[in-house]
Amino acid sequence: MTSVRTPRGTSVAPGDEQYTPATRSASTKALKRLLPFLLLMYVIAFIDRTNIGFAEESLEVHAGLSTAAYAFGAGLFFIGYAVFEVPSNLIMHKVGARWWMARIMITWGIIASLFMFTTGPTMFYILRFLLGVAEAGFFPGVILYLTYWFPRRRRAQATALFYMGLPVANILGGPLSGGLMELDGFLGLWGFQWMFLIEGLIAVAVGVIAFFYLTDRPRNARWLTEEERTELQATLDAESAQKEEARPLTWWRALLNGRILYFCFVYFTIQLSVYGLTFFLPQQIAGIAGRDVGLVVGLLFTIPWVVGLAANFFSGRFADRTGRYRDVATVLLIVSGVGLLMTGLFTQPVVVMLGLCLAAVGFCSAQPIFWNIPTSYLSGAALASSIGLINGVGNLGGFVAPNLRVWVVSTFGTEAAGLLMLATMPFLGALFLAGTRLLDRRKPAPTA
């Protein structure tokens, strides 16, 4: 990263020169202490949310689920998730991250484990809905939590590091879920039962640890010096006051704000393509490899996400350095669209895998940079409610995507049609994200 020199000769990254040395030191310590644990939580959340992709065939055989029932149940998670996003985030804003994040993880871990008892479509539907209710507020809660700890010109990097949980979850979750699926018959349980049980209990254990490990605000951090606590909190309070002065909104008025509703639509298009691919990716890779879903497919599953992880590491830093969050995210969405087009237009395994890698690059890198744009407009309870709304509405794409993909495939009789339909979504998201410039011209807002 290019650096500049302060009058005292200290090397400072571009954008950081506006912060005091104590603020920079405090946010660096927060990055090292909080982000690894938040990333771990996200990894576990994403594994428990998407591991049904590895159990799809087993659930059809042992629980009597059809492909349509599987797709419908997979999407039901996002209905419960969306309905409870805003209230969950408002509660966290009131009671603090320690209590609320611990509650979320423990309850979703218990419900994730109960999937081992799935005996038919109805039970599958109920558990998927309840899993969404339990996990509601986790992701927007973390996005809100990062605004409590990182000034704006350091937040994209922090968000990008958190978002590394998505590729890491797929890198680790693929072999883990695939390996657990091969425990078929051990102690009289099917492989999918072992997978749901073990991965759910991991979430419960980490939820208990979260209560003791997380710190609500910089002012409460004993692991910072007094000067660091004071300076970082003052910087964050000043940024919050500036946003409040520019756009004073109550939490419920923020939910009706046109700009926020516009961001909901942008995020919805992104999630349509992400989950339309993710829920069916293990079976797609199994088809390419000519093997049943298991450890080998789980290992192949990691390839696109390793590439996405590498891209994610650099993209957040680049966005913070240039301050061009919108432009960087737009380009990355276009890259995703190109990758999905390749998976739909070509059948050669190498070309398809390259397309999946490009899609993962965009998915993993565009989303954390995107969040730096809406969070620059609001503060306090209005910020908490708007993040919950954007994430909740956006994640309805996780309900629509698998069902829309199944409908398109059944209508046109080919998997390629489903992939080509998904490929239009990142391009649409890029178009509308670029269109936020028009919103800024209509009404003054912080540069994004």
C-alpha positions, 0 to 999 in steps of 0.5 A: 500500500502506498504511504505518505509522510506526516510532519513527524516522519511517520508513515501513514496510509492514504486516508489515515492522515486525518486520524490521530496516532492514538486513533490509528493505534486503537483501530489497529488493535481492534482489527487484530483482536475483534476481526479474527473472532468475528470472522470465525463466527461468520464462518460457522454461520455460513456453514450452518446456513448452506450445509444443506447443499451437501445433504441435498441428495441424502435428504431426498433419499432419507427424508423424502424431499423432492428437488422443489421441496428442497429449494423451497425449504432452502429459501424459507430460511431467508423469510424468517431471517428478513422478518426479524432483521430490523428488530434484532438489530435495534435490540443489539443497539440497545443491549450491546453486542456481547449479549445479543451475539451470544444469544444468536449463536447459541440459539441458531446452533441448537436449531442447526443440530435439530436438522439431524431429526428431519423426517419429511418436508414439513419438518424441514420447512419449519426448521429452516424458517426457525434457523432464519429467525434465530440467526436474524440480526447476526450479519447486520449486527456485525456491520453495525458493530464495525461502525462502533469500532472503525472510522469510515476510512478504515471500515472497508478493510475491516468489513472485507476481513470480516467478509473473508468468512464467506470464502473461508466458510466454503474452503473449510466447510466443503471438506468438513461437510463432505467428510462428515457426510462419509460417516454414514452408518457410524453409531447408527446415524446417517452422514447428514445427521452427523454433519448437522449435529457436529456443525450445530454444536460448534456454533453453540460453543463459540456462542458461549465464548462470544459472551466473554470475548466481545467488547461492546464499545471502545470506551469499555475496552480494557485492552486499549490504553486510556488515550486510545479509548478516548481518542477512538471514541471521540473520532467515532462520535464526531463522525456519527454527529456529522452524519446525524447533523447532515441527515437526522432520521428516527429509526422508523423514518430510515426504513421509509427513506428512498435512498435506503430502499434503493440500496435494498434493491441493489443488495437483493440483486447481489444475493440472488446470484450468490445463493442461486449458485451456492445452494447448488454448487456442490451438486454442480461440481459433483457433475463436473467431477463425475463423482458423488458428493463427498470429501473429493467434491468438498475439496474441489468446492474450495477452489473458487473460494480460495481465489475469492479469499485472495481477492478479498484481502486486497480489495478492501485495502484498495477501496479504503486507499482510493475512497472509490467504494462505489466504482470498485464494487461496481467493477467487481459485480461485473466480474461476477456476472462474467464468471456466471456467464462462463458457467452457463455458456461452456461445458468444459470443466476447466472453463467452468471452474474458471468461471466459478472462480471469477464469480467468487472473486466478485461475490467475496469482494464486492459485498464488503465494499458495498456496505461502506456506502449505505453506512456512510449516510446514517448513525445511531438507531437509524443506522441500526434499522437501515442495515437490518432492512437492507440485509433483510430485504436483500437476503430475500434473494436467498429465498427467491434464487433457488426457487427461481432457478428450479423454475427456469431449469424445469421450464427450459429443460437445462441447467445452463438456463438457470445459470444464465438467468443468475448471470444477469443479476450481478450486471443489474446490481452493478448498473443500479449501484453505479446509479447511486450517483444520481441519488447523490446529485439529487440530495447532498450526501457524504462521498461514496 
